[in-house]
Amino acid sequence: MPLWKNGKFIDDPWRFVADDAPVPDDAAVFVTLARWRAEREALATRSAPLGLVLAPGSEWTDIAADLARFPVIAVEIPKFGDGRAFSIARLLRERDGYAGEIRAVGTYIIDQVPLMRRVGIDAFTATDPVLVRALEAGEWPEVPHYLQPAIGDVHAPGETRPWARVRKPG
């Protein structure tokens, strides 16, 4: 499955492992939150990279101290109208201080990609041929003005719209 990151498609060494499948010792794999909770001790001793999958509606505050162990966290998007991955990504970045890669996996459209970037998602699996073509062509349906503050350096122009929320420095 193609992975789009830093403005281009790259090779993706990561694999998703079902909860009932064995976890290979020598491959970079994603496991679900449920599997991490159930097999934490065994999975923590792996020498190969381990990623975490957060499904919509997940609650992970009990493992917040473990988040730094995961170089990649995948947020699932079951259908393009489901925005819970946006909230999960924002909470990971702002509340939990997660600094690793947050990857969108599932069903979404090109119009959502700039908005996902604003909440901290920085890598995108692309299975839909229309989405792949749009990313390859450099389509970027950016919205130039926002009311909400964003992850990173993008801010709403508060001086031109005093009702717009602007992130305070620090």
C-alpha positions in Angstrom: 0.0 0.0 0.0 1.5 3.4 -1.0 2.7 5.7 1.8 2.8 9.4 1.2 5.0 11.4 3.5 6.9 14.7 3.2 5.3 15.4 -0.1 6.1 12.2 -1.9 5.5 8.5 -2.0 8.0 6.4 -0.2 8.6 2.7 0.5 6.7 1.5 3.6 8.4 -1.2 5.6 5.6 -1.4 8.2 3.0 -4.2 8.2 -0.2 -4.6 10.1 -0.5 -7.7 12.2 -4.0 -9.1 13.2 -4.6 -9.8 16.9 -4.7 -13.5 16.3 -1.6 -13.7 14.0 2.0 -14.2 15.3 4.1 -11.1 15.6 7.3 -11.5 13.5 10.5 -10.8 15.5 12.4 -9.1 12.6 9.8 -6.8 11.0 8.4 -3.3 11.7 4.8 -4.1 12.6 1.6 -2.4 13.9 -0.4 -3.9 16.7 -3.8 -2.9 18.0 -4.2 -1.1 21.3 -6.0 -4.2 22.7 -3.0 -6.4 21.7 -0.5 -4.0 23.3 -2.5 -4.1 26.5 -2.7 -7.9 26.5 0.9 -8.6 25.5 2.7 -5.5 26.7 5.6 -7.4 28.4 6.4 -9.6 25.5 6.0 -6.9 22.8 8.2 -4.4 24.8 11.2 -6.8 24.5 11.1 -6.8 20.7 14.2 -5.4 18.9 12.3 -4.6 15.7 10.2 -1.4 15.6 6.6 -1.6 16.9 3.8 0.7 15.9 0.4 1.2 17.5 -3.1 1.3 15.8 -5.7 3.5 17.4 -9.2 2.8 16.2 -12.0 5.4 16.3 -13.3 5.7 19.8 -10.1 4.5 21.4 -9.2 5.6 24.9 -5.5 5.3 25.5 -4.8 7.5 28.6 -3.8 4.3 30.6 -0.9 3.7 28.2 0.1 7.4 27.6 3.4 6.8 29.3 4.1 4.1 26.6 3.5 6.3 23.6 7.2 7.2 23.2 7.9 3.5 22.6 6.1 3.7 19.3 7.9 5.5 16.4 4.6 5.4 14.4 0.9 5.5 15.5 -1.7 4.7 12.9 -5.1 6.4 13.3 -7.9 4.5 11.5 -10.5 6.2 9.3 -13.2 3.7 8.6 -15.1 6.1 6.2 -14.3 9.5 4.9 -17.1 11.1 7.0 -15.7 9.8 10.3 -13.6 12.6 11.9 -12.6 10.8 15.1 -9.0 10.3 13.7 -8.6 14.1 13.6 -9.5 14.3 17.3 -7.2 11.4 18.1 -4.3 13.0 16.3 -4.8 16.3 18.0 -5.0 14.8 21.4 -1.8 12.7 20.7 0.1 15.9 19.8 -1.3 18.4 22.2 -2.4 16.5 25.3 0.1 13.6 25.2 3.1 15.3 23.6 3.6 12.6 21.0 6.4 13.6 18.6 6.5 10.5 16.4 4.8 9.9 13.1 1.0 9.8 13.0 -0.3 8.0 10.0 -3.8 8.1 8.5 -5.0 4.7 7.4 -8.4 3.9 5.9 -10.9 5.8 3.7 -10.5 9.5 3.1 -10.4 11.9 0.2 -7.8 14.4 -1.0 -9.8 17.4 0.4 -9.2 16.0 3.9 -5.4 15.7 3.7 -4.6 19.4 4.4 -7.0 19.4 7.4 -5.3 16.2 8.7 -1.9 17.9 8.4 -3.3 20.7 10.6 -4.1 18.4 13.4 -0.7 16.6 13.4 -1.1 13.7 10.9 2.1 13.6 8.9 1.9 10.4 6.8 -0.9 8.9 4.7 -1.5 5.4 3.4 -3.3 5.7 0.0 -5.3 2.8 -1.4 -7.9 4.7 -3.4 -6.6 5.2 -7.0 -8.2 8.7 -7.2 -6.3 9.7 -4.0 -3.0 8.3 -5.3 -3.4 10.2 -8.6 -4.2 13.4 -6.8 -1.2 13.1 -4.5 1.1 12.2 -7.4 -0.2 15.2 -9.3 0.6 17.5 -6.4 -3.0 18.5 -5.9 -3.4 20.3 -2.6 -6.8 21.7 -1.9 -5.6 24.1 0.8 -8.0 26.4 2.6 -6.1 29.6 3.1 -8.1 30.9 6.1 -9.0 29.1 9.3 -10.8 29.9 12.6 -9.1 27.2 14.7 -5.5 27.1 15.8 -3.3 24.3 14.3 -0.5 22.0 15.2 2.7 23.7 14.1 3.3 27.2 12.8 0.0 27.8 11.0 -2.3 30.3 12.8 -5.5 32.0 12.1 -5.0 35.7 11.2 -6.4 37.1 14.5 -5.6 40.7 13.7 -8.0 40.6 10.7 -10.7 38.6 12.4 -10.7 39.3 16.1 -13.2 36.5 16.8 -10.7 33.9 15.3 -8.9 31.8 17.9 -5.1 32.1 17.7 -2.7 29.7 19.5 -0.7 31.6 22.2 3.1 31.2 22.1 4.7 28.9 24.6 
